[in-house]
């Protein structure tokens, strides 16, 4: 399947980046247990699925549309550096390999649609851009595969600043 490049305006790039980094900063400064209590008691998230140690919580979007917001929690026994390298997939080829490792046969297609920030020698962990993934929902045989388009940001904690 051929994918087209997506270009975000500078204003969109900056506002999305600031919003995501604020969420990252909040996550780093709180514990998973506190974030889970806040999500379930104050933001209306409910347990949707639990599989292989990952718990997925969902809620309807505050915009009142049909969008569903989701958040997931899991524990792993990796060092921070190993986890960051595992999650970093800045190219389409790496994204496809990573998603195949994570989702096996459920992953059907994917690509990097846009890259705003790339890894550098000074910051090998940074990445910010837009990705696409097509997934088969294996637990739902009568549901067509789903297309997911999402913004992803990855930065080391040393680069966090007030937003």
C-alpha positions in Angstrom: 0.0 0.0 0.0 1.3 3.5 -0.9 1.2 6.1 1.9 1.4 9.8 1.5 3.5 12.2 3.5 1.6 14.4 5.9 2.7 17.9 6.6 1.6 19.6 9.8 1.7 23.4 10.1 4.3 24.8 12.4 1.6 25.9 14.8 0.1 22.4 15.0 3.6 20.8 15.4 4.3 23.1 18.3 1.0 22.9 20.1 0.8 19.1 19.8 4.4 18.8 21.0 3.8 21.0 24.0 0.6 19.1 25.0 2.3 15.7 24.7 5.4 16.9 26.6 3.2 18.2 29.4 1.6 14.7 29.6 5.0 13.1 29.6 6.2 15.5 32.4 3.1 14.7 34.5 3.6 11.0 34.0 7.3 11.2 35.1 6.4 13.3 38.2 3.7 10.9 39.4 3.5 7.2 40.0 1.5 4.8 37.8 -0.8 4.1 40.8 -1.7 7.8 41.2 -2.2 8.3 37.5 -4.5 5.2 37.4 -6.6 6.6 40.3 -6.8 10.0 38.6 -7.8 8.4 35.2 -10.5 6.1 36.7 -12.0 8.4 39.4 -11.7 11.8 37.8 -11.4 11.3 34.0 -14.0 8.5 33.6 -11.7 5.8 32.2 -13.0 2.2 32.7 -11.1 -1.1 32.4 -11.7 -2.3 28.8 -9.3 -5.2 28.4 -6.5 -7.0 30.3 -4.1 -9.2 28.3 -0.5 -10.4 29.0 0.0 -8.0 31.9 -1.3 -4.9 30.0 -4.4 -3.2 31.2 -6.3 -1.0 28.7 -8.7 1.7 30.0 -11.0 3.7 27.7 -13.5 6.5 27.8 -15.4 8.6 25.2 -13.7 11.8 24.1 -14.5 14.9 26.0 -15.4 16.6 22.6 -18.6 14.6 22.5 -17.7 12.9 19.2 -17.4 9.2 18.5 -13.7 9.2 19.4 -12.6 6.9 22.1 -9.6 7.8 24.3 -7.4 5.0 25.7 -4.6 4.6 28.1 -2.7 1.5 29.0 -0.6 0.3 31.9 2.0 -2.4 32.2 5.1 -3.4 34.0 8.4 -4.5 32.5 11.8 -5.4 33.8 14.0 -3.5 31.3 16.4 -0.7 32.0 15.2 2.7 31.0 17.8 2.8 28.1 16.7 -0.6 26.8 13.1 0.4 26.9 13.7 3.6 25.0 15.6 1.8 22.3 12.8 -0.8 22.1 10.2 1.9 21.6 12.2 4.1 19.2 11.2 3.4 15.6 12.0 6.5 13.6 11.7 5.0 10.1 8.9 3.2 8.3 11.1 0.0 8.1 11.8 0.1 11.9 8.2 1.0 12.7 7.0 -2.1 10.7 9.5 -4.4 12.4 8.6 -3.0 15.9 4.9 -3.4 15.3 5.3 -6.9 14.0 7.3 -7.8 17.1 4.6 -6.2 19.3 1.5 -7.4 17.5 2.5 -10.5 15.4 -0.1 -11.3 12.8 -2.4 -8.6 13.9 -0.1 -6.0 12.4 -1.0 -5.6 8.7 0.7 -2.4 7.6 2.2 0.8 8.8 4.5 3.7 8.0 5.9 7.0 9.3 3.8 9.7 7.7 5.8 12.7 9.0 8.9 13.3 11.1 9.3 16.6 13.0 12.2 15.6 15.3 14.8 12.9 14.6 17.4 11.3 16.7 20.8 13.1 16.8 24.2 12.3 18.2 23.4 14.6 21.2 20.0 13.1 21.7 19.7 9.6 20.3 16.4 9.0 22.0 14.4 11.9 20.6 11.7 11.5 18.0 8.5 13.3 17.2 6.2 12.6 14.3 3.0 11.1 12.9 2.6 7.3 12.3 0.1 5.1 10.7 -0.7 1.5 11.6 -3.3 -1.0 10.2 -4.3 -3.7 12.8 -6.5 -6.7 12.6 -8.7 -7.1 15.7 -8.3 -10.8 16.0 -10.7 -11.1 18.9 -13.4 -9.6 16.7 -13.7 -11.9 13.6 -16.5 -9.9 12.1 -14.8 -6.5 12.4 -12.7 -5.1 9.5 -9.1 -4.2 10.3 -8.7 -0.8 11.9 -6.5 2.1 10.6 -4.8 4.1 13.3 -3.1 7.4 12.8 -1.3 8.9 15.8 1.2 11.4 17.0 4.2 10.0 18.8 6.8 11.8 20.9 9.9 10.4 22.6 12.3 12.4 24.6 14.7 11.7 27.5 13.7 13.2 30.9 16.7 15.5 30.9 15.1 17.5 28.1 11.8 18.1 30.0 11.1 21.7 30.6 8.0 23.5 32.0 5.2 23.8 29.4 
